[in-house]
Amino acid sequence: MAFLADALSRVKPSATIAVSQKARELKAKGRDVIGLGAGEPDFDTPDNIKQAAIEAINRGETKYTPISGIPELREAIVRKFKRENNLDYTAAQTIVGTGGKQILFNAFMATLNPGDEVVIPTPYWVSYPEMVALCGGTPVFVATTQENKFKLTPADLDRAITPKTKWFMFNSPSNPSGAAYSHDELKALTDVLVKHPHVWILTDDMYEHLTYGDFKFATPVEVEPTLYDRTLTMNGVSKAYAMTGWRIGYAAGPLNLIKAMDMIQGQQTSGACSIAQWAAVEALNGTQAFIPENKKIFEGRRDLVVSMLNQAKGIECPSPEGAFYVYPSCKGLIGKTAPSGKVIETDEDFVSELLESEGVAVVHGSAFGLGPNFRISYATSEAQLEEACKRIQRFCAACK
Ligand SMILES: Cc1ncc(COP(=O)(O)O)c(C=O)c1O
């Protein structure tokens, strides 16, 4: 009898964490490494939010909370969805989890049976297929193209849906491509979903507040209210409020699904950290002033990175609408010889040669299901980004 569960043979470790680990190892050996792999804002959590947590500790808010979250946070979530997305939910239709990651995991755990399919556009956030596989489901990938700015076409979505499709996994703005769907682009997808009433929609709106220029964020139920009864709208405080370590995510959706997720959570974590929940109440109810300030900084960095990467020989970098990632193609470098003498055959070769040669850590596109590309997180200082892009330009020029 095998000791480890069969389910483990279906999952891979996170490629993004592996890149950060490799960069740390090289740094420890004294190498000058710029890490552009991390998916978290480099800003500190705003003071009003930290203060709310300190006050919660001092008030003695240090006990177990209700499984789905403290009433104050669930009410704040209800208000957030109304205020920002024009969506109506009751507090009972919301749930708080230990990060958005746990919300997604519990939703899959609560609904997937062997053979159930989850349609996932590529490039995808690395955890979607692994979570689906761990929960016994089957990920079904649908490729996007760089020409279409990494956005799924309605026809491709329609083709991917089968009688076994349980969920359509939607993420806009996207990790890793930064692509975000406008209202009209999303409407074209929801029109397809309306035709398939057995398909549920799991929308990961984690990067809602990080969109640039005059782009306006939209979420599926806002665009197509008839999907209300089969959509789980997930969001969190990690990215918008620079709170990755606090581990608070949340969702709203149909009551029967929320109850099932509550049951799982009750046997699993008993609920998210009480202090972090009080911090999240302040994040959602308190001043939102730093969101536009941070957006401005991120937008400046995006423009810098896109412009410098497009000056690198063999790299093509579209300018995405949101998140803090770009997803350039390194197709022009495939087949070339790196300074080490190794021929670059894949995007994985490209990123590993770049790291060895110039000490710049990025993540290969094949880890996100679409290549030859690579992901750069620009959640780091402009000075670091400028230096990293100069090194990438130098590396690409040196590949013959
Ligand atoms: C698209 C996407 N969804 C969900 C998450 C998870 O967020 P959290 O830190 O709240 O678990 C991430 C974090 O990297 C993400 O990029």
The ligand as a Tripos MOL2 file, in Angstrom:
@<TRIPOS>MOLECULE
LIG
   16    16     1     0     0
SMALL
NO_CHARGES

@<TRIPOS>ATOM
      1 C1         -5.1160   35.1220   -9.8620 C.3       1 LIG1
      2 C2         -4.9010   34.8840   -8.4180 C.ar      1 LIG1
      3 N1         -5.9090   34.3800   -7.6940 N.ar      1 LIG1
      4 C3         -5.7790   34.1150   -6.3870 C.ar      1 LIG1
      5 C4         -4.5990   34.3660   -5.7420 C.ar      1 LIG1
      6 C5         -4.4910   34.0100   -4.2800 C.3       1 LIG1
      7 O1         -4.5920   35.0810   -3.4610 O.3       1 LIG1
      8 P1         -4.4530   34.9370   -1.8890 P.3       1 LIG1
      9 O2         -3.1100   35.4600   -1.5420 O.co2     1 LIG1
     10 O3         -5.5570   35.8030   -1.3450 O.co2     1 LIG1
     11 O4         -4.6370   33.5060   -1.5190 O.co2     1 LIG1
     12 C6         -3.5130   34.8640   -6.4380 C.ar      1 LIG1
     13 C7         -2.2200   35.0810   -5.7640 C.2       1 LIG1
     14 O5         -1.1650   35.0570   -6.3440 O.2       1 LIG1
     15 C8         -3.6660   35.1380   -7.8130 C.ar      1 LIG1
     16 O6         -2.6540   35.6400   -8.5490 O.3       1 LIG1
@<TRIPOS>BOND
     1     1     2 1
     2     2     3 ar
     3     2    15 ar
     4     3     4 ar
     5     4     5 ar
     6     5     6 1
     7     5    12 ar
     8     6     7 1
     9     7     8 1
    10     8     9 2
    11     8    10 1
    12     8    11 1
    13    12    13 1
    14    12    15 ar
    15    13    14 2
    16    15    16 1
@<TRIPOS>SUBSTRUCTURE
     1 LIG1         1 GROUP 0 **** ****
